[in-house]
Amino acid sequence: MDPSGVGIATAFAAGVISFLSPCVLPLVPGYVSYVAGRTISPDGLAGQVGLKETVRTLGLGLCFVLGFTTVFVLLGASATALSGLLRAHLYEANLIGGAIVIGFGLFTTGLVPMPWFERDVRFHSGRQGGGPWANYLLGLAFAFGWTPCIGPVLGAILALSAANATAGSGTA
């Protein structure tokens, strides 16, 4: 299946609609504030924003966008390869998936404690804003945190990607 312009435009439109969802849109000001390294004071922006600061913020924003784009492109590219592998080993995948669901059920009920699932690891640098790599990593984290919010749209797009004959068309 060759990627058509209509399919790509539909996927893009679905992504924009997902971005505007109530699950994602409220998070955007915090991320933009971090990327820009600025906050809003009660009387407006703290200081004037010049052209140099605007260009820097746009560049850091691009690093952020590249971070979550990387995750979604890799998901699309791997969907074709993964679907072929799972088709070849469907019986084994069903057994492993069932065991995982049973394990999570036992954990949820409290019958089997799994303390490593109850840990929380955080990093606080103390810096306002970050450089290009920090914003790229933030974009990666945003994409992984965003996937449950856009699950139906992402699932449909990845299903179409998995149905493609080649990884290149699945990536597109």
C-alpha positions as CSV (number, residue, x, y, z in Angstrom):
1,M,0.0,0.0,0.0
2,D,1.5,3.3,-1.1
3,P,1.0,6.3,1.1
4,S,-1.4,8.6,-0.5
5,G,-1.6,12.3,0.0
6,V,-5.1,11.9,1.4
7,G,-3.9,9.4,4.0
8,I,-1.1,11.6,5.1
9,A,-3.3,14.7,5.2
10,T,-5.9,12.7,7.2
11,A,-3.2,11.5,9.7
12,F,-2.0,15.1,10.0
13,A,-5.5,16.5,10.6
14,A,-6.1,13.7,13.2
15,G,-2.8,14.7,14.9
16,V,-3.9,18.4,15.1
17,I,-7.3,17.4,16.5
18,S,-5.6,15.2,19.1
19,F,-3.3,18.1,20.1
20,L,-6.4,20.2,20.8
21,S,-7.9,17.5,23.0
22,P,-8.7,18.3,26.7
23,C,-6.1,15.8,27.7
24,V,-3.2,17.5,25.9
25,L,-3.9,21.2,25.4
26,P,-3.8,22.2,29.1
27,L,-0.2,20.8,29.2
28,V,1.1,23.0,26.4
29,P,1.6,26.3,28.3
30,G,3.8,24.6,30.9
31,Y,5.9,23.0,28.2
32,V,6.2,26.2,26.2
33,S,7.1,28.1,29.3
34,Y,9.9,25.6,30.0
35,V,11.1,25.6,26.5
36,A,11.2,29.4,26.4
37,G,12.8,29.6,29.9
38,R,10.3,32.3,30.8
39,T,7.1,32.7,32.9
40,I,4.2,35.1,32.9
41,S,4.2,37.5,35.8
42,P,1.0,39.1,37.0
43,D,1.7,42.3,35.0
44,G,2.7,40.4,31.8
45,L,5.9,39.0,30.4
46,A,8.9,39.6,32.7
47,G,10.9,42.0,30.5
48,Q,10.8,42.7,26.8
49,V,11.2,39.9,24.3
50,G,13.6,40.7,21.5
51,L,14.2,39.1,18.1
52,K,17.2,37.2,19.4
53,E,15.2,35.7,22.3
54,T,12.3,34.9,19.9
55,V,14.6,33.0,17.4
56,R,16.2,31.1,20.3
57,T,12.8,30.1,21.6
58,L,11.7,29.0,18.2
59,G,14.9,26.9,17.8
60,L,14.4,25.3,21.2
61,G,10.7,24.7,20.3
62,L,11.9,22.9,17.1
63,C,14.1,20.7,19.3
64,F,11.1,19.9,21.4
65,V,8.9,19.1,18.3
66,L,11.7,16.9,16.9
67,G,11.7,14.9,20.2
68,F,8.1,13.9,20.0
69,T,8.3,13.5,16.2
70,T,11.1,11.0,16.7
71,V,8.9,8.8,18.9
72,F,6.0,8.8,16.5
73,V,8.1,8.2,13.4
74,L,9.8,5.3,15.1
75,L,6.4,3.9,16.2
76,G,5.2,4.1,12.6
77,A,8.4,2.6,11.2
78,S,8.5,-0.3,13.6
79,A,4.8,-1.1,13.3
80,T,5.3,-2.8,9.9
81,A,8.3,-4.9,11.1
82,L,6.6,-5.7,14.4
83,S,3.4,-6.8,12.8
84,G,5.3,-9.2,10.6
85,L,7.1,-10.7,13.6
86,L,3.9,-11.0,15.7
87,R,2.1,-12.7,12.8
88,A,4.9,-15.2,12.5
89,H,4.7,-16.0,16.3
90,L,1.1,-15.3,17.0
91,Y,0.6,-18.3,19.4
92,E,3.6,-17.4,21.5
93,A,2.7,-13.7,21.6
94,N,-0.8,-14.6,22.8
95,L,0.7,-16.7,25.7
96,I,3.1,-14.0,26.7
97,G,0.4,-11.2,26.5
98,G,-1.9,-13.3,28.6
99,A,0.8,-13.9,31.2
100,I,1.5,-10.1,31.4
101,V,-2.2,-9.3,31.8
102,I,-2.5,-11.9,34.6
103,G,0.6,-10.5,36.3
104,F,-0.7,-6.9,36.1
105,G,-4.1,-8.2,37.5
106,L,-2.3,-9.8,40.4
107,F,-0.4,-6.6,41.0
108,T,-3.5,-4.5,40.9
109,T,-5.3,-6.6,43.4
110,G,-2.3,-6.5,45.8
111,L,-1.9,-10.3,45.8
112,V,1.6,-10.1,44.3
113,P,3.6,-7.0,45.4
114,M,6.0,-5.5,42.8
115,P,7.9,-2.7,44.5
116,W,9.8,-1.8,41.4
117,F,6.5,-0.6,39.8
118,E,5.9,1.7,42.8
119,R,9.1,3.7,42.5
120,D,9.3,7.3,41.4
121,V,12.5,8.7,40.0
122,R,12.8,12.4,39.2
123,F,15.6,14.7,38.1
124,H,15.5,18.4,39.1
125,S,18.3,20.5,37.5
126,G,17.3,23.8,39.1
127,R,17.8,25.6,35.7
128,Q,15.0,27.6,34.1
129,G,14.6,26.3,30.5
130,G,17.1,24.2,28.9
131,G,19.3,23.8,25.9
132,P,18.6,22.0,22.7
133,W,19.3,18.5,24.1
134,A,17.1,19.1,27.2
135,N,14.2,20.2,25.0
136,Y,14.7,17.3,22.6
137,L,14.6,14.9,25.6
138,L,11.5,16.8,26.9
139,G,9.9,16.2,23.6
140,L,10.6,12.5,23.8
141,A,9.1,12.4,27.3
142,F,6.1,14.4,26.1
143,A,5.4,11.9,23.3
144,F,5.5,8.9,25.7
145,G,3.3,10.7,28.2
146,W,1.0,11.8,25.4
147,T,0.3,8.4,23.8
148,P,-2.5,7.4,26.2
149,C,-4.3,10.7,25.4
150,I,-4.2,10.1,21.6
151,G,-4.6,6.4,21.8
152,P,-7.5,5.9,19.4
153,V,-6.0,8.2,16.7
154,L,-2.5,6.8,17.2
155,G,-3.8,3.2,17.2
156,A,-5.6,3.8,13.9
157,I,-2.6,5.4,12.3
158,L,-0.3,2.6,13.5
159,A,-2.8,0.0,12.3
160,L,-2.7,1.5,8.8
161,S,1.1,1.7,9.1
162,A,1.3,-2.0,10.0
163,A,-0.8,-2.9,7.0
164,N,1.8,-1.4,4.6
165,A,4.1,-3.6,2.7
166,T,7.3,-1.7,3.4
167,A,8.7,0.1,6.4
168,G,9.2,3.3,4.3
169,S,5.6,3.6,3.4
170,G,4.7,2.7,7.0
171,T,6.9,5.5,8.3
172,A,5.3,8.0,5.9
